[in-house]
Amino acid sequence: MSPARAADCARCGGTGATFVLPTGPVCANCRRYLAYHPAVCPECFEVRPIAYPSLSSYNVLVCASCAEEPSIFACAQCGREDHPYGGQRCARCVLSERLTGLLTDPATGRIRPQLQPLFEAMTSSERPQTAI
């Protein structure tokens, strides 16, 4: 394989693959597609990005947990794979960071007690992307 081909995406064939899965290198667009279009894993039945070869079934793709692989889709902060937001973090962590900055009392360095229910309601919402 030539050096130029080594950077080709294993999914779409495009150049510029920067992420590596056990099935081969993938480009940012394919990684984003997989992250934003999770499916039900055929082994654990959880909704997650499906991009790893199964350990027990030939030619079947499963989630990272079932493949016993570290996930390239996991949030760098909390490790969850749901609600991707940007390249490295999930929407829930981004929202929590932004709300903490907005709701923190500069005098105490903590979120005011009367604003804590708002913070918890927003960060535990079903779709944190909406609040961002």
C-alpha positions in Angstrom: 0.0 0.0 0.0 1.4 3.4 -1.0 1.7 6.2 1.6 -1.0 8.2 -0.1 -3.4 5.2 0.1 -2.7 4.8 3.8 -4.6 8.1 4.4 -7.6 7.1 2.4 -10.9 6.6 4.4 -11.9 2.9 4.7 -15.6 3.9 4.5 -15.9 6.5 1.8 -12.5 6.2 0.0 -11.8 9.9 0.4 -8.4 11.2 1.4 -7.5 12.8 4.7 -8.4 10.0 7.1 -7.4 11.2 10.6 -9.1 8.7 12.9 -8.3 5.0 13.2 -10.8 2.3 13.8 -10.0 -1.5 13.8 -11.7 -1.6 10.4 -9.3 1.0 9.0 -8.8 4.8 8.9 -11.8 7.1 8.7 -12.1 10.7 7.7 -13.7 13.4 9.9 -16.9 13.3 7.8 -17.3 9.6 8.3 -16.5 9.8 12.0 -19.1 12.6 12.4 -21.7 10.5 10.5 -21.1 7.5 12.7 -21.3 9.6 15.9 -24.5 11.4 14.9 -26.2 8.3 13.5 -26.0 5.7 16.2 -27.8 2.4 15.8 -28.8 -0.5 18.0 -25.8 -2.7 18.7 -26.7 -6.2 17.6 -24.9 -7.7 20.7 -25.8 -5.4 23.6 -28.9 -3.8 22.1 -27.8 -0.3 23.2 -28.0 2.7 20.9 -24.4 3.6 20.1 -22.1 4.3 17.2 -21.6 1.0 15.4 -18.2 0.8 13.8 -16.2 -2.0 15.4 -15.8 -5.7 14.3 -17.6 -8.2 16.6 -15.5 -10.6 18.5 -18.0 -13.3 18.2 -19.6 -12.9 14.7 -17.8 -12.7 11.4 -18.4 -9.6 9.3 -20.7 -7.9 11.9 -20.1 -4.4 13.3 -20.9 -3.6 16.9 -20.3 -0.9 19.5 -16.9 -0.3 21.0 -17.9 -1.9 24.3 -18.9 -5.2 22.7 -15.8 -5.2 20.6 -13.7 -4.5 23.7 -12.1 -1.5 22.1 -11.6 2.1 23.2 -14.2 4.3 21.5 -13.1 7.2 19.2 -16.7 8.5 19.8 -16.5 8.8 23.6 -16.5 12.3 25.2 -13.0 13.2 26.4 -14.5 14.5 29.6 -17.2 12.0 30.7 -16.7 9.0 28.4 -20.3 8.9 27.2 -21.0 8.3 23.5 -24.4 9.9 23.4 -25.1 13.5 22.3 -21.8 14.3 20.5 -21.0 18.0 20.2 -18.0 19.0 18.3 -15.0 16.6 17.9 -14.1 15.6 21.4 -16.9 16.3 23.9 -20.6 15.6 24.4 -23.3 18.3 24.5 -24.0 17.6 28.2 -20.4 18.4 29.2 -20.3 21.5 27.0 -23.6 22.7 28.4 -22.5 22.1 32.0 -19.3 24.1 31.4 -21.2 27.0 29.8 -23.9 27.1 32.5 -21.4 26.9 35.3 -19.7 30.0 33.8 -23.0 31.8 33.4 -24.5 30.9 36.8 -21.5 31.0 39.1 -21.5 33.8 41.7 -18.2 35.6 41.3 -18.1 36.4 45.0 -18.4 32.7 46.1 -17.2 30.8 43.1 -20.3 28.6 43.2 -23.6 28.4 41.6 -26.1 30.3 43.7 -28.5 27.9 45.5 -31.6 29.4 44.0 -30.1 28.8 40.5 -29.1 25.2 41.2 -32.5 23.7 40.2 -32.3 25.5 36.8 -28.7 24.2 36.3 -29.7 20.6 37.1 -32.9 20.7 35.0 -31.0 22.1 32.0 -28.0 19.7 32.2 -30.2 16.6 32.7 -32.5 17.5 29.8 -33.2 14.8 27.2 -31.5 16.8 24.4 -28.7 19.1 25.9 -28.0 20.3 22.4 -31.2 22.3 22.4 -30.2 24.2 25.5 -26.8 25.1 24.1 
